[in-house]
Amino acid sequence: MTTYSGPARLTLADGIQVSGMASLSKNQRGGIDGWGGTFRPDQTSADIRNAGEGLTLELPYDQTGSVSVTGVRKLLATQTLVSLAGSGPAPF
C-alpha cells in the first residue's frame, strides 16, 4: 500500500496519546524511500502544538512508525493540522 487515510493515534515524547485522523503516503525521490503526511487531532492542545521529534504514530492493528512534526497550522477555530515526516519503514 502506498497511502493510508484513517484513524490514528500520535504518542508524544512525554507519553501523552492524541487520537485523530491521518493522511499518509510513501514517496520516492532519487532512489530514497520516505513517507509522511498530515495528522488532524480530535482535540487541539498546547502539547500537540509544541510537539517535535521522538513521536510515534499508531495505526489500526498495532502498526506503528516513528515521526517528527515538520509544521503545525490552524485550520479552523477548533482544528489543527500537523505535518509529519516519517523515519524508518512506513506502518502502512
N, C-alpha and C positions, 0 to 999 in steps of 0.2 A: 504494500500500500504506500502511496506517495503523499497522501493527505489524510488529515483527521480533523473532524469538526464535531464537537460534542462536549459532554460534561467532563470536568477535570478538577483536580484539587492541587493547589500550589502550596507546598510546605516551605515556609520562610526559614531563614538561617536560625532563628531563635525557637523553631519548632511550632510556631503558630500555623494552623492549616486554614486555607481560604478556598472555599468552593466557588466554582464558576463555570464558564464555557470557554473552551479553547478552539482555536482555528490554526492548525499547524500544517506545514508542508516541508518536504525534503527539497533541497536544491543542490545542484551540481554545477560548480563553476571551475573551469580549468582543471578538471580532474580531482577537485577537492569536494568531498561529500559534506553536507551540513544540513541542519534543519532548524526551524524556528517558526515564529508566528505571533499570534496575539492571544491574550487571556483577558476575559471580561469577568471580574469578580462579581458575585451575587451582591455583596455589600462592600462599599468603599471604606477604607480606614487609613489612618496615617501609616500603619505598618506596611501596607501594600505600596503606598506612595514612596516610602523610603527604602524599599527592598532593592537589593543589588545583586550580589553573587552568592553562590553556595546554596541555591534553591533546588527543590525537587518538584517536578510536575508528575502527578499520578493520574493515569487514565484508567478507565474501567478494566477489570480483570487483572489488577495489580501490575500493570505495565508502567514503569517509571523511567524518567530521564532527567538528567541534570540540566538546569537552565540558569541563565543570567538575565536580569532585566536590562534592556537597552533603551527603554523610554517609557514614560507614563504620560497619558494625556486624558483630559476630561472630555467625555462625550456629551453628556447632558448634566443637569444639576446634580443628579444622583448616580451617575455611571462613570466608570473609569476604564480605559483601555490600556493594557500593559503589553508592550512589545517584548518578546522573548527571543533569545538566541540559545539554541541547544548545544550541548557538547556531548561527545560520545555517540553511541548508537541511538537512533530515533526510537521512541517507545511505541511506534505505530507501524 
